[in-house]
Amino acid sequence: MEHTHEHNHLGEHIHCDCGHCEHEHHHEQDEHDHDEHEEETPLKKILLAGVIFIAALLIEHLPIFSATSPLMSLLSKSFSYSGDTPRLIYGILYLAAYLICGRDVVKGAIRNIHKGNIFGEQFLMTVASVGAIFVGEYAEAVAVMLFYNLGEFVQDYAVDRSRDSISALMDIRPDTATVIRDGKEIVVSPEEVEIGEIIQVKPGERVPLDGIVIEGKSFADTSALTGESVPREVSADSEVLAGFVNQSGLLKIRVTKSYGESAVTRILNLTQEASEVKAKSEKFIARFARVYTPIVCIAALLVAVLPPLALQFFAPELFEKYGWSVWIYRALTFLVVSCPCALVISVPLAFFCGIGSASSSGVLIKGSNFVEVLSKAKIAVFDKTGTLTKGIFDVVEVNPANGFTNDSLLAIATHAESYSNHPISKSLKKAHHCVLCDALKILEPEEISGFGIRAVVEGKAVLAGNAKLMKEKNVTGFEDYTNDRKLVGTIVHVAVDGVYAGNIVISDQEKDDSRIAIQNLKKLGIKKTVMLTGDTKATAQVVAENLGIDEVYADLLPENKVQQVETLMKGTGVERSRNTLIFVGDGINDSPVLARADAGIAMGALGSDAAIEAADVVIMDDKPSRLIDAIKISRRTMSAVWQNIYVSIGVKVAIMILGAVGIGNMWLAVFGDVGVCLLAVANSSRVLKK
């Protein structure tokens, strides 16, 4: 059967039902077991069994408790103790310790056998410990169970620790919302608030729903969602997301998304889904354990049976010294060390720790397989606008012609564009400040799709748009002015009454950390950085040169971007598997490419449902540098995974060989099982450290 881990949306419990590694957590066992353990914690049982075990060891091995010691001689005279009394005492103590720490393991093994999961970890521990009792190794039988329980406890603790950064997301989901209805403030559940309603958020409260600020000014703590420690200033028209903490002023917010579609709910859903997607390494371990466990059980049986039979028939003199008990003991040692728990537990745990570490850094990875992809990334492809640049357009240059001045040209263009909501119009309005704008007469405004705007401003016919519009309307002086000029950016050409008045250059701004992100990607071993954009070649080339990007492809439609990504992927030839391609985009138009890449990364896309659905990784703010964190965490995770695999297999094989030839004993086997498992779990937990 498939090796799966079942858990709730916060992963409060992992249950491995593969039969190779059965992990029973006391707080979620069957009903009939729960009552028995209600007042016993695993740690208490381990400590109690440990104290009794140590007492038994002392009585068995310290000279003071030997039959010939003065103390025992005195006791035998005074209380009629026999020479076998110490043996009886430590035997009882060993039995008590075994029942305390081993009872549940034996019962678990029996339950698994009933379910058809014969070769489980608990089965191996039970067979090994019971066999050790039959060959007279009582201390080692107890040690197997005691250290197994200790390993389970430490493992559970490590799992709980690794979940902290993810389960903490529950704290960012507010339980109530203050909605204003009929002029009254009403406290309701966020699920009851409808889109378009006005909610009020006081200082210190969490924003319960996504929306737009309509009144108030404050600073918002966004760290729970974005990982960004610096508060974000918000005021009228600012977008805020559920989970933000209002730090200072009173805010009134118009709700734009329902509770189920809010940013915090989507984050929780993504987190829930993330640990359900397995990486190839994790699936390999499941298949490995499914084949490996029966093989080692059969091998242990052969070790117990074949050598003594051979000695009995062919070397009777050696059989007297190395008879059945010797080879059964070696087989039991072989069984203990062979348990694959270190692999079956530590590999999924390492991936989960990686996902948790990334989430605390503001990066949501949708599954462990994408952790693996990120770690192998060799080609990084970026969208331009909104990903490497801010997507905020500003006027950077005003070029008047034919007697117009800078101010008059900017004023005419702004008035003509005043009825448009296009980003270009907004940038013009931001650049032009005129107290008389409202008094001006603007008639017959018309947007010409693909060309620009036509309007009548104070009785003058104004055209504002691209070069195609100027040519289409045969504007006088346009060709003469632009033939020998190289303009970079988005160009708004303006004509008044058929005469060319000049142009305004509007340009996007590069993000503050884009250049550093590209530089650090190359330091991490990324072979090629590529930018895909629908912008003009000249504009794209300037951005690429400033940021240090290797290749640029401009004037692309969304479908052209997909084709270009496929070309880049095919171009790696026989090295395809080693040159993994990741694509970073920010919006709905990037969705096809996000889905096509080996790993699609949505940049600051909490507001874009389509991008989130298509992406494999979501960066929760607009910083390209978060990609560096994601790749570093992924590589650290994969390093821990392979370290666990190599060390676990190597140590186990070595101890199994030593045990089979009689050099190793049960204590060494216990280290090979529990000790290696603890080392692997500790190594996996290192991934959480930044």
C-alpha positions as CSV (number, residue, x, y, z in Angstrom):
1,M,0.0,0.0,0.0
2,E,1.1,3.6,-0.5
3,H,3.0,5.3,2.3
4,T,0.9,8.2,3.4
5,H,0.8,10.6,6.3
6,E,-2.6,11.7,7.4
7,H,-3.1,15.0,9.3
8,N,-5.5,17.8,9.8
9,H,-5.0,21.2,8.3
10,L,-2.4,22.2,10.9
11,G,-0.8,18.8,10.8
12,E,-1.3,18.3,14.5
13,H,-0.8,14.5,14.1
14,I,1.0,12.4,11.6
15,H,-0.1,8.8,11.3
16,C,2.0,6.5,9.1
17,D,-0.2,3.6,7.8
18,C,2.3,2.0,5.5
19,G,3.0,-0.9,7.8
20,H,6.7,-0.2,7.7
21,C,6.7,2.5,10.3
22,E,3.6,2.6,12.5
23,H,3.7,5.7,14.7
24,E,1.1,5.7,17.4
25,H,0.6,9.0,19.2
26,H,-1.0,8.6,22.6
27,H,-3.5,11.4,22.3
28,E,-5.0,10.0,19.1
29,Q,-5.1,6.3,19.6
30,D,-8.3,4.1,19.4
31,E,-11.0,4.8,21.9
32,H,-10.3,1.6,23.9
33,D,-6.7,2.5,24.3
34,H,-7.3,6.2,25.0
35,D,-8.9,5.5,28.4
36,E,-5.9,3.4,29.5
37,H,-3.5,6.2,28.7
38,E,-5.5,9.2,29.7
39,E,-3.5,9.9,32.8
40,E,-0.1,8.6,31.5
41,T,2.0,10.8,29.3
42,P,4.7,9.2,27.1
43,L,7.5,11.1,29.0
44,K,6.3,9.9,32.4
45,K,6.3,6.3,31.2
46,I,9.7,6.6,29.8
47,L,11.1,8.2,33.0
48,L,9.5,5.6,35.2
49,A,10.7,2.7,33.0
50,G,14.1,4.3,32.8
51,V,14.5,4.5,36.6
52,I,13.4,0.9,37.1
53,F,15.7,-0.2,34.3
54,I,18.7,1.5,35.9
55,A,17.9,0.0,39.3
56,A,17.8,-3.5,37.7
57,L,21.1,-2.9,36.0
58,L,22.7,-1.8,39.2
59,I,21.4,-4.8,41.1
60,E,22.6,-7.2,38.3
61,H,26.0,-5.8,37.8
62,L,27.3,-3.9,40.9
63,P,29.6,-6.1,43.0
64,I,27.8,-5.0,46.2
65,F,24.7,-7.0,45.1
66,S,26.5,-10.2,44.2
67,A,25.8,-13.3,46.2
68,T,29.3,-13.3,47.8
69,S,29.3,-9.6,48.8
70,P,29.4,-8.8,52.6
71,L,26.0,-7.0,52.2
72,M,24.2,-10.0,50.7
73,S,25.9,-12.3,53.2
74,L,24.6,-10.2,56.1
75,L,21.1,-10.0,54.6
76,S,21.0,-13.7,54.0
77,K,21.8,-14.4,57.6
78,S,19.3,-11.7,58.9
79,F,16.4,-12.3,56.5
80,S,17.0,-15.7,55.2
81,Y,17.8,-14.4,51.7
82,S,19.1,-17.0,49.2
83,G,21.8,-16.5,46.6
84,D,19.2,-16.2,43.9
85,T,17.4,-13.3,45.6
86,P,19.2,-10.5,43.6
87,R,18.5,-12.4,40.4
88,L,14.8,-12.6,41.3
89,I,14.7,-8.9,42.2
90,Y,16.3,-7.6,39.0
91,G,14.3,-10.0,37.0
92,I,11.1,-8.5,38.4
93,L,12.4,-5.0,37.8
94,Y,13.3,-5.8,34.2
95,L,9.8,-7.3,33.7
96,A,8.1,-4.2,35.2
97,A,10.2,-1.9,33.1
98,Y,9.4,-3.9,30.0
99,L,5.6,-3.9,30.7
100,I,5.6,-0.1,31.3
101,C,7.4,0.9,28.1
102,G,6.7,-2.2,25.9
103,R,3.1,-3.0,26.5
104,D,1.7,-0.5,23.9
105,V,4.3,-1.5,21.4
106,V,3.3,-5.2,21.6
107,K,-0.4,-4.4,21.4
108,G,0.3,-2.1,18.4
109,A,2.1,-4.9,16.7
110,I,-0.8,-7.3,17.3
111,R,-3.3,-4.7,15.9
112,N,-1.1,-4.1,12.8
113,I,-1.0,-7.9,12.1
114,H,-4.8,-7.9,12.3
115,K,-4.8,-5.1,9.7
116,G,-2.4,-7.0,7.5
117,N,0.6,-4.7,8.2
118,I,2.8,-7.5,9.4
119,F,6.3,-6.0,8.8
120,G,5.8,-2.9,10.8
121,E,8.3,-1.2,13.1
122,Q,6.4,-2.3,16.2
123,F,6.5,-5.9,14.9
124,L,10.2,-5.8,14.6
125,M,10.7,-4.3,18.1
126,T,8.4,-6.9,19.6
127,V,10.1,-9.9,17.9
128,A,13.5,-8.6,18.8
129,S,12.7,-7.9,22.5
130,V,10.7,-11.1,23.1
131,G,13.5,-13.1,21.4
132,A,16.1,-11.4,23.6
133,I,14.1,-12.5,26.7
134,F,14.0,-16.1,25.5
135,V,17.8,-16.2,25.0
136,G,18.2,-14.6,28.5
137,E,19.2,-11.1,27.5
138,Y,16.7,-9.3,29.7
139,A,18.5,-6.0,29.9
140,E,18.8,-5.7,26.1
141,A,15.1,-6.6,25.7
142,V,14.1,-3.7,28.0
143,A,16.6,-1.4,26.3
144,V,15.1,-2.1,22.9
145,M,11.6,-1.0,24.1
146,L,12.9,1.9,26.3
147,F,15.0,3.5,23.6
148,Y,12.3,2.9,21.0
149,N,9.8,4.8,23.1
150,L,12.4,7.5,23.7
151,G,13.0,7.8,20.0
152,E,9.3,8.1,19.4
153,F,9.0,10.8,22.0
154,V,11.9,12.9,20.6
155,Q,10.6,12.4,17.1
156,D,7.1,13.7,18.0
157,Y,8.7,16.6,19.7
158,A,10.7,17.5,16.6
159,V,7.6,17.2,14.5
160,D,5.7,19.5,16.8
161,R,8.5,22.0,16.6
162,S,8.6,21.9,12.9
163,R,4.9,22.7,12.7
164,D,5.1,25.8,14.9
165,S,5.7,28.2,12.0
166,I,2.8,26.8,10.1
167,S,0.3,26.3,12.9
168,A,1.0,29.8,14.0
169,L,-0.9,30.9,10.9
170,M,-4.1,30.1,12.8
171,D,-3.4,33.1,15.0
172,I,-3.6,35.4,12.1
173,R,-7.2,34.5,11.3
174,P,-9.5,36.9,13.2
175,D,-12.6,35.5,14.9
176,T,-14.7,38.6,14.7
177,A,-15.3,41.7,12.4
178,T,-16.8,45.0,13.3
179,V,-19.2,45.9,10.5
180,I,-21.0,49.2,10.2
181,R,-24.7,48.7,9.4
182,D,-27.4,51.4,9.5
183,G,-24.8,53.6,11.2
184,K,-24.2,51.2,14.0
185,E,-21.1,49.1,14.8
186,I,-22.0,45.4,15.0
187,V,-19.6,42.7,15.9
188,V,-20.1,39.6,13.8
189,S,-18.3,36.6,12.5
190,P,-16.1,37.4,9.4
191,E,-18.1,34.8,7.4
192,E,-21.2,37.0,7.8
193,V,-19.7,40.1,6.2
194,E,-20.6,40.6,2.5
195,I,-18.6,42.2,-0.2
196,G,-19.1,45.9,-0.4
197,E,-19.9,46.4,3.3
198,I,-17.8,48.7,5.5
199,I,-15.8,47.3,8.4
200,Q,-14.0,49.2,11.2
201,V,-10.6,48.1,12.5
202,K,-9.3,49.7,15.7
203,P,-5.6,50.1,16.6
204,G,-4.2,46.7,17.8
205,E,-6.8,44.7,15.9
206,R,-6.3,42.3,13.0
207,V,-7.9,43.1,9.7
208,P,-10.6,40.4,9.3
209,L,-11.2,40.6,5.6
210,D,-9.5,41.8,2.4
211,G,-10.5,45.3,1.4
212,I,-9.7,48.9,0.4
213,V,-9.2,51.7,3.0
214,I,-11.8,54.4,2.6
215,E,-11.1,56.4,5.7
216,G,-8.2,56.7,8.1
217,K,-4.4,56.5,8.1
218,S,-2.2,54.0,10.0
219,F,0.7,51.6,9.9
220,A,0.0,47.9,9.3
221,D,2.1,45.0,10.6
222,T,2.2,42.6,7.6
223,S,4.8,40.2,9.0
224,A,2.3,37.3,9.6
225,L,1.5,37.2,5.9
226,T,4.6,38.5,4.1
227,G,7.4,37.9,6.6
228,E,8.2,41.6,6.2
229,S,9.2,43.1,9.6
230,V,8.9,46.8,8.6
231,P,5.3,48.1,9.0
232,R,3.5,49.3,5.9
233,E,1.8,52.7,5.8
234,V,-1.8,52.5,4.7
235,S,-4.3,55.3,4.0
236,A,-7.3,56.0,1.7
237,D,-7.3,53.8,-1.4
238,S,-4.7,51.4,0.1
239,E,-5.3,47.7,-0.2
240,V,-5.2,45.7,3.0
241,L,-5.4,42.0,3.5
242,A,-6.9,39.8,6.2
243,G,-4.3,39.1,8.8
244,F,-2.7,42.5,8.8
245,V,-2.4,44.1,12.2
246,N,-3.6,47.8,12.5
247,Q,-0.9,49.5,14.7
248,S,-2.1,53.0,15.1
249,G,-5.0,54.9,13.6
250,L,-8.7,53.9,13.2
251,L,-9.4,52.4,9.7
252,K,-12.6,52.0,7.8
253,I,-12.4,49.4,5.0
254,R,-14.7,48.5,2.2
255,V,-14.6,44.7,1.9
256,T,-13.6,43.4,-1.5
257,K,-13.5,39.7,-0.9
258,S,-15.5,37.2,1.1
259,Y,-14.0,35.4,4.0
260,G,-13.4,32.2,2.0
261,E,-11.5,34.1,-0.6
262,S,-9.5,36.3,1.8
263,A,-5.7,36.2,1.8
264,V,-5.4,34.5,5.2
265,T,-7.8,31.7,4.2
266,R,-6.0,31.1,1.0
267,I,-2.7,30.9,2.9
268,L,-4.1,28.4,5.3
269,N,-5.5,26.3,2.4
270,L,-2.2,26.4,0.6
271,T,-0.4,25.3,3.8
272,Q,-2.8,22.4,4.3
273,E,-2.3,21.3,0.7
274,A,1.5,21.7,0.8
275,S,2.4,18.8,2.9
276,E,0.1,16.5,0.9
277,V,2.2,16.6,-2.2
278,K,5.2,14.3,-2.0
279,A,8.6,14.7,-3.5
280,K,10.3,12.0,-5.6
281,S,12.7,11.4,-2.7
282,E,9.8,10.9,-0.3
283,K,8.0,8.5,-2.6
284,F,11.3,6.6,-3.1
285,I,11.6,6.0,0.6
286,A,8.0,4.6,0.8
287,R,8.7,2.2,-2.1
288,F,12.1,1.3,-0.6
289,A,10.6,0.5,2.9
290,R,7.9,-1.6,1.3
291,V,10.4,-3.9,-0.3
292,Y,13.2,-3.6,2.2
293,T,11.4,-4.7,5.4
294,P,10.2,-8.1,4.2
295,I,13.7,-8.8,2.8
296,V,15.5,-8.1,6.1
297,C,12.9,-10.1,8.0
298,I,13.6,-13.1,5.7
299,A,17.3,-12.4,6.0
300,A,17.1,-12.4,9.8
301,L,15.2,-15.8,9.6
302,L,18.0,-17.2,7.5
303,V,20.6,-16.0,9.9
304,A,18.8,-17.7,12.7
305,V,18.3,-21.0,11.0
306,L,20.9,-21.8,8.3
307,P,24.2,-21.4,10.2
308,P,23.2,-23.5,13.2
309,L,21.8,-26.2,10.9
310,A,25.0,-26.2,8.9
311,L,27.1,-26.4,12.0
312,Q,25.0,-29.2,13.5
313,F,25.5,-31.4,10.5
314,F,29.0,-30.4,9.4
315,A,30.8,-29.1,12.5
316,P,29.2,-30.6,15.7
317,E,32.1,-29.4,17.8
318,L,31.5,-25.8,16.8
319,F,27.7,-26.3,17.2
320,E,28.2,-26.8,20.9
321,K,29.8,-23.4,21.2
322,Y,27.8,-21.6,18.5
323,G,24.4,-23.2,18.7
324,W,20.9,-22.1,18.2
325,S,20.9,-19.4,21.0
326,V,23.9,-17.6,19.5
327,W,22.4,-17.4,16.0
328,I,18.9,-16.5,17.2
329,Y,20.5,-13.6,19.2
330,R,22.4,-12.5,16.1
331,A,19.2,-12.7,14.0
332,L,17.4,-10.6,16.6
333,T,20.2,-8.0,16.5
334,F,19.9,-8.0,12.7
335,L,16.1,-7.3,13.1
336,V,16.5,-4.5,15.5
337,V,19.0,-2.6,13.4
338,S,17.2,-3.2,10.1
339,C,14.1,-1.2,11.0
340,P,13.8,1.6,8.4
341,C,12.2,4.2,10.7
342,A,15.1,6.6,10.4
343,L,14.4,6.9,6.7
344,V,10.7,6.7,6.7
345,I,10.3,9.4,9.3
346,S,13.3,11.7,8.7
347,V,12.8,12.3,5.0
348,P,9.1,13.5,5.2
349,L,10.1,15.5,8.3
350,A,12.9,17.2,6.5
351,F,10.5,18.3,3.7
352,F,7.9,19.5,6.3
353,C,10.6,21.5,8.1
354,G,11.6,23.1,4.8
355,I,8.1,24.1,4.0
356,G,7.6,25.5,7.6
357,S,10.9,27.4,7.4
358,A,9.9,28.9,4.0
359,S,6.5,30.0,5.3
360,S,8.1,31.8,8.2
361,S,10.2,33.7,5.6
362,G,7.2,34.8,3.6
363,V,7.3,32.0,1.0
364,L,4.5,29.4,0.6
365,I,5.7,26.2,-1.2
366,K,2.8,24.1,-2.3
367,G,4.4,20.7,-1.8
368,S,7.6,18.9,-1.1
369,N,8.1,18.1,-4.7
370,F,8.5,21.8,-5.4
371,V,11.1,22.0,-2.7
372,E,13.1,19.5,-4.7
373,V,12.5,21.5,-8.0
374,L,13.7,24.8,-6.4
375,S,16.8,23.1,-5.1
376,K,17.8,22.1,-8.6
377,A,16.9,25.3,-10.4
378,K,19.4,26.3,-13.1
379,I,17.4,28.7,-15.3
380,A,15.4,31.6,-13.8
381,V,12.8,33.3,-16.0
382,F,11.1,36.5,-15.0
383,D,8.2,38.6,-16.1
384,K,9.1,42.3,-16.0
385,T,6.2,44.5,-14.9
386,G,5.2,43.9,-11.4
387,T,7.8,41.3,-10.8
388,L,11.2,43.0,-11.4
389,T,9.6,46.5,-11.6
390,K,7.0,48.0,-9.3
391,G,4.3,48.3,-11.9
392,I,3.9,51.9,-10.9
393,F,4.3,54.3,-13.8
394,D,5.7,57.8,-13.4
395,V,6.3,60.6,-15.8
396,V,10.1,60.7,-16.4
397,E,10.4,63.0,-19.4
398,V,8.3,65.8,-21.1
399,N,9.3,66.7,-24.7
400,P,7.2,69.7,-26.0
401,A,7.2,70.7,-29.7
402,N,5.9,73.4,-32.0
403,G,5.8,76.2,-29.4
404,F,4.2,74.2,-26.5
405,T,5.9,74.3,-23.1
406,N,6.4,71.4,-20.6
407,D,3.5,72.6,-18.4
408,S,1.1,73.2,-21.2
409,L,1.9,69.8,-22.9
410,L,1.4,68.0,-19.6
411,A,-1.8,69.9,-18.8
412,I,-3.4,69.1,-22.2
413,A,-2.5,65.4,-22.0
414,T,-3.8,65.1,-18.4
415,H,-7.1,66.8,-19.2
416,A,-7.6,64.6,-22.2
417,E,-6.9,61.5,-20.1
418,S,-8.9,62.7,-17.1
419,Y,-11.8,60.3,-17.6
420,S,-9.6,57.2,-18.1
421,N,-8.7,54.7,-15.3
422,H,-5.6,53.4,-17.2
423,P,-2.3,53.4,-15.3
424,I,-1.0,56.0,-17.8
425,S,-3.8,58.3,-17.0
426,K,-3.1,57.9,-13.3
427,S,0.6,58.7,-13.8
428,L,-0.3,61.9,-15.7
429,K,-2.7,63.0,-13.0
430,K,0.0,62.4,-10.4
431,A,2.6,64.5,-12.3
432,H,0.3,67.4,-13.2
433,H,-1.1,69.7,-10.4
434,C,-3.6,72.2,-11.5
435,V,-6.1,74.1,-9.3
436,L,-8.2,75.0,-12.3
437,C,-8.7,71.5,-13.7
438,D,-12.2,71.1,-12.4
439,A,-13.3,74.3,-14.2
440,L,-12.0,73.3,-17.6
441,K,-14.6,72.0,-20.1
442,I,-13.7,68.6,-21.5
443,L,-16.2,67.4,-24.1
444,E,-16.7,64.2,-26.1
445,P,-14.0,62.1,-24.5
446,E,-13.5,58.9,-26.4
447,E,-11.1,56.0,-25.9
448,I,-9.9,54.5,-29.1
449,S,-8.9,50.9,-28.3
450,G,-5.3,50.1,-29.1
451,F,-4.5,53.8,-30.0
452,G,-5.3,56.2,-27.2
453,I,-7.7,59.0,-26.3
454,R,-9.6,61.7,-28.3
455,A,-11.3,64.6,-26.5
456,V,-12.2,68.3,-26.9
457,V,-10.5,70.4,-24.2
458,E,-11.6,74.1,-24.0
459,G,-12.7,73.9,-27.6
460,K,-9.5,72.3,-29.0
461,A,-9.4,68.8,-30.5
462,V,-6.8,66.8,-28.6
463,L,-5.3,63.4,-29.4
464,A,-3.2,61.6,-26.8
465,G,-1.9,58.1,-27.5
466,N,0.7,56.0,-29.3
467,A,2.6,56.6,-32.6
468,K,-0.1,54.6,-34.5
469,L,-2.7,57.2,-33.5
470,M,-0.6,60.0,-34.8
471,K,0.0,58.3,-38.1
472,E,-3.6,57.3,-38.4
473,K,-4.8,60.9,-38.0
474,N,-2.0,62.3,-40.2
475,V,-0.8,64.7,-37.4
476,T,1.3,67.5,-38.8
477,G,5.0,67.6,-37.6
478,F,4.9,64.2,-36.0
479,E,7.3,62.4,-38.4
480,D,9.7,65.4,-38.5
481,Y,10.0,65.4,-34.7
482,T,10.3,61.7,-34.0
483,N,12.5,60.4,-36.8
484,D,15.8,61.2,-35.2
485,R,14.8,60.7,-31.6
486,K,15.3,57.5,-29.5
487,L,12.7,57.4,-26.7
488,V,12.7,54.6,-24.1
489,G,9.6,53.9,-22.1
490,T,5.9,54.2,-22.6
491,I,5.4,57.2,-24.9
492,V,2.2,59.3,-24.9
493,H,2.2,61.5,-28.1
494,V,-0.1,64.5,-28.1
495,A,-1.6,66.5,-30.9
496,V,-3.8,69.7,-30.7
497,D,-6.0,70.6,-33.6
498,G,-4.0,68.3,-35.9
499,V,-0.6,69.7,-35.0
500,Y,2.0,67.7,-33.1
501,A,2.4,69.2,-29.5
502,G,5.1,66.8,-28.2
503,N,5.4,63.6,-26.2
504,I,5.5,62.5,-22.6
505,V,7.7,59.5,-21.5
506,I,6.3,57.3,-18.8
507,S,8.4,54.6,-17.2
508,D,8.1,51.9,-14.7
509,Q,10.4,51.8,-11.7
510,E,12.7,48.9,-10.8
511,K,12.1,47.3,-7.4
512,D,14.8,48.2,-4.9
513,D,16.1,44.6,-4.5
514,S,15.7,43.3,-8.1
515,R,19.3,43.9,-9.0
516,I,20.6,42.3,-5.8
517,A,18.3,39.3,-6.3
518,I,19.6,38.7,-9.8
519,Q,23.2,39.0,-8.6
520,N,22.6,36.5,-5.7
521,L,20.9,34.1,-8.1
522,K,24.0,33.9,-10.1
523,K,26.1,33.4,-7.0
524,L,23.8,30.4,-6.1
525,G,24.7,28.8,-9.4
526,I,21.8,29.8,-11.6
527,K,23.2,29.4,-15.1
528,K,20.9,31.7,-17.0
529,T,18.5,34.6,-16.1
530,V,15.9,35.5,-18.7
531,M,13.3,38.3,-18.8
532,L,10.0,37.9,-20.8
533,T,7.8,41.0,-21.3
534,G,5.1,42.5,-23.5
535,D,6.9,45.8,-23.4
536,T,9.0,47.2,-26.2
537,K,12.4,45.8,-26.9
538,A,14.2,49.1,-26.2
539,T,12.5,49.5,-22.8
540,A,13.0,45.9,-21.9
541,Q,16.7,46.1,-22.8
542,V,17.3,49.1,-20.6
543,V,15.8,47.2,-17.6
544,A,17.7,44.0,-18.3
545,E,21.0,45.9,-18.6
546,N,20.4,47.7,-15.3
547,L,19.6,44.5,-13.5
548,G,22.2,42.3,-15.1
549,I,19.8,39.8,-16.8
550,D,21.4,37.6,-19.4
551,E,18.6,37.3,-22.1
552,V,15.6,39.5,-23.0
553,Y,12.5,38.6,-25.1
554,A,10.1,41.6,-25.6
555,D,6.8,42.3,-27.4
556,L,5.4,39.0,-26.2
557,L,1.7,38.1,-25.6
558,P,1.0,35.6,-22.8
559,E,0.9,32.7,-25.3
560,N,4.2,33.9,-26.7
561,K,5.7,33.6,-23.2
562,V,4.6,30.0,-23.0
563,Q,6.3,29.2,-26.3
564,Q,9.5,31.0,-25.3
565,V,9.6,29.0,-22.0
566,E,9.1,25.8,-23.9
567,T,12.0,26.7,-26.2
568,L,14.2,27.4,-23.2
569,M,13.3,24.1,-21.7
570,K,14.0,22.2,-24.9
571,G,17.2,24.0,-25.5
572,T,18.8,22.3,-22.5
573,G,18.9,19.0,-24.5
574,V,20.4,16.0,-22.8
575,E,21.0,18.1,-19.7
576,R,17.3,18.8,-19.3
577,S,16.9,17.1,-15.9
578,R,19.9,19.1,-14.5
579,N,18.8,22.5,-15.9
580,T,15.5,22.9,-14.2
581,L,13.5,26.0,-15.2
582,I,11.6,28.3,-12.8
583,F,9.3,31.2,-13.8
584,V,8.5,34.2,-11.6
585,G,5.4,36.2,-12.5
586,D,2.9,38.4,-10.8
587,G,-0.5,38.4,-12.4
588,I,-3.3,36.7,-14.2
589,N,-1.6,37.1,-17.6
590,D,1.3,35.0,-16.3
591,S,-0.9,32.1,-15.3
592,P,-0.2,29.9,-18.4
593,V,3.6,30.3,-18.0
594,L,3.4,29.7,-14.2
595,A,1.7,26.4,-14.9
596,R,4.1,25.4,-17.7
597,A,7.4,25.9,-15.9
598,D,9.0,23.2,-13.7
599,A,8.1,25.5,-10.8
600,G,5.9,28.6,-11.2
601,I,6.5,31.3,-8.6
602,A,3.8,33.9,-8.0
603,M,5.4,37.2,-6.9
604,G,3.3,39.2,-4.5
605,A,0.2,37.5,-5.9
606,L,-2.1,37.3,-2.8
607,G,-4.5,39.4,-4.7
608,S,-4.5,37.3,-7.9
609,D,-6.5,34.1,-7.6
610,A,-5.5,32.9,-11.0
611,A,-1.8,33.3,-10.3
612,I,-2.1,31.5,-7.0
613,E,-3.9,28.6,-8.6
614,A,-1.4,28.2,-11.4
615,A,1.7,28.8,-9.2
616,D,3.6,26.2,-7.3
617,V,5.3,28.7,-5.0
618,V,3.8,32.0,-3.7
619,I,6.0,34.8,-2.5
620,M,3.8,36.8,-0.1
621,D,5.2,40.2,-0.8
622,D,6.7,42.0,-3.8
623,K,10.4,41.3,-3.0
624,P,12.3,39.3,-5.6
625,S,14.9,38.6,-2.9
626,R,12.5,36.2,-1.3
627,L,13.3,33.8,-4.1
628,I,16.9,33.6,-2.8
629,D,15.6,32.6,0.6
630,A,13.3,29.9,-1.0
631,I,16.2,28.4,-3.0
632,K,18.5,28.4,0.0
633,I,15.9,26.7,2.2
634,S,15.2,24.2,-0.5
635,R,18.8,23.3,-1.0
636,R,19.3,23.0,2.8
637,T,16.3,20.7,2.9
638,M,17.5,18.5,0.1
639,S,20.9,18.4,1.7
640,A,19.4,17.1,5.0
641,V,17.3,14.5,3.0
642,W,20.2,13.0,1.3
643,Q,22.4,13.1,4.4
644,N,19.7,11.2,6.2
645,I,19.4,8.6,3.4
646,Y,23.2,8.0,3.1
647,V,24.0,7.9,6.8
648,S,21.0,5.8,7.8
649,I,21.6,3.1,5.1
650,G,25.3,3.1,5.6
651,V,25.2,2.7,9.4
652,K,22.5,0.1,9.3
653,V,24.2,-2.0,6.7
654,A,27.5,-1.9,8.6
655,I,25.9,-2.9,11.9
656,M,23.8,-5.6,10.3
657,I,27.0,-7.2,8.8
658,L,28.7,-6.9,12.2
659,G,25.7,-8.5,14.0
660,A,25.5,-11.3,11.5
661,V,29.2,-12.3,12.0
662,G,28.9,-12.0,15.8
663,I,30.9,-8.8,16.3
664,G,28.0,-6.5,17.1
665,N,25.5,-7.0,19.9
666,M,22.0,-5.8,20.8
667,W,23.2,-2.5,22.3
668,L,24.9,-1.7,19.0
669,A,21.7,-2.7,17.2
670,V,19.7,-0.3,19.4
671,F,22.0,2.5,18.4
672,G,21.7,1.5,14.7
673,D,17.9,1.8,15.0
674,V,16.9,4.4,17.6
675,G,20.2,6.3,17.7
676,V,20.4,6.7,13.9
677,C,16.7,7.7,13.9
678,L,17.3,10.4,16.5
679,L,20.3,11.7,14.6
680,A,18.3,11.8,11.4
681,V,15.4,13.6,13.1
682,A,17.8,16.1,14.6
683,N,19.4,16.7,11.2
684,S,16.0,17.3,9.7
685,S,15.1,19.8,12.4
686,R,18.2,21.9,11.5
687,V,16.3,23.0,8.3
688,L,14.1,25.2,10.6
689,K,17.2,27.3,11.5
690,K,17.6,30.4,9.4
